[in-house]
Amino acid sequence: MTSITQMVENLVRPEIRALSAYPVGDASGMVKLDAMENPHQWSEELKQAWAKKIQHADINRYPHPQAPKVKDGLRKAMNVPEQFDCLLGNGSDEIIQLLTMLVAKPRAKVMAPEPGFVMYKMIAIFCGVEYVGIPLTADFELDMPAMLTCINEQQPELIFLAQPNNPTANLYSESQLRELIQASQGLVIMDEAYLPFSSRNHLHFLEEFDNVLVMRTLSKVGLAGLRLGMIFGRSEWLNELDKIRMPYNINVLTQISAEFALEHYDILLGQCELIKQERTRMQNALTELGFTCYKSEANFILARADMAFEGQAKEIFEQLKRHNVLIKCLAGGHPLLENCLRFTIGTEGENGLLLEALKDIL
Ligand SMILES: Cc1ncc(COP(=O)(O)O)c(C=O)c1O
């Protein structure tokens, strides 16, 4: 009889067996500065108004398959012109998966600059599509000759450009982005997950280029728990994507909650303003402690810890955990991120606790 281990080996694709599941550490009881969430709570009044809406949810029914009220709310909150279509996903992670499935012909390629959002590569592997990562320059700008060579020689079907980028937190030059889009015969996804903290958006690319879609999420603005991502663009693309979307991917509670939250979007944006103010304070404070901080257009700071001894980032990360503060250690993830840490911006109080712990450690 074949053992279960052997059956798994025989049946599961080797590239899946070689993967580790997306790591999510246990953060219970910790100051959580690892996942780019909005740390601010809703007022009691707002929570009660939301609970009232939820009370009337038709939980016995399947959700609306297209969630039109959510889409209307998004359009209004984000000023998206009517001529562009919208498709929703269970987080933008799901949309990345749909996009990759859409182009997953034999020998299809997905390309992204690196270091970047890890799910582009993971999902390419899930879908059996080749992934090509092109390293950024040492100061985290686009390596234009390398990007253009890859585009011209390999013509990837799909290119992901996160703007601002995770984990480097920066925006690339807009004229360089245009150059890449023009050179590409593939579909280019502007991933604007960190838009609420950024000085630039790329919605206008939809009017300029037929091969661009703009992807966003409600996760970073304050609704990570809802899992709602969205993509805007020409219906020619989105109609195809819609065919491979699970019909009820946005559940009843998410739809009601998102409709409600979008009516109060200004409150969420107000919280993002507080985060941006704290970002400035933290940039200064971390620099004073000896970190090299990179300019951030997002709700986190990429910092290099090369002020004392090599390999210090991992040690600082571990010691912070002992102080009950969870951040993200990026060292070891990519050669350009040697000795790097990523600090999500928390509330003023949480950031204070982080700084106190760092003062204690360093
Ligand atoms: C660049 C980027 N895109 C997309 C996502 C996924 O966001 P969501 O929560 O909508 O799945 C993240 C999450 O960290 C991200 O950093």
PDBQT file of the ligand as one rigid body, heavy atoms in Angstrom, charges set to zero:
ROOT
HETATM    1  C1  LIG A 401       2.037  46.023  -2.357  1.00  0.00    +0.000 C 
HETATM    2  C2  LIG A 401       0.917  45.210  -1.772  1.00  0.00    +0.000 A 
HETATM    3  N1  LIG A 401      -0.084  44.824  -2.562  1.00  0.00    +0.000 NA
HETATM    4  C3  LIG A 401      -1.109  44.086  -2.098  1.00  0.00    +0.000 A 
HETATM    5  C4  LIG A 401      -1.163  43.703  -0.774  1.00  0.00    +0.000 A 
HETATM    6  C5  LIG A 401      -2.298  42.819  -0.323  1.00  0.00    +0.000 C 
HETATM    7  O1  LIG A 401      -3.284  43.524   0.310  1.00  0.00    +0.000 OA
HETATM    8  P1  LIG A 401      -4.685  42.878   0.666  1.00  0.00    +0.000 P 
HETATM    9  O2  LIG A 401      -4.793  42.984   2.138  1.00  0.00    +0.000 OA
HETATM   10  O3  LIG A 401      -5.705  43.714  -0.050  1.00  0.00    +0.000 OA
HETATM   11  O4  LIG A 401      -4.707  41.457   0.168  1.00  0.00    +0.000 OA
HETATM   12  C6  LIG A 401      -0.144  44.093   0.103  1.00  0.00    +0.000 A 
HETATM   13  C7  LIG A 401      -0.181  43.668   1.505  1.00  0.00    +0.000 C 
HETATM   14  O5  LIG A 401       0.659  43.900   2.308  1.00  0.00    +0.000 OA
HETATM   15  C8  LIG A 401       0.933  44.850  -0.413  1.00  0.00    +0.000 A 
HETATM   16  O6  LIG A 401       1.966  45.212   0.352  1.00  0.00    +0.000 OA
ENDROOT
TORSDOF 0
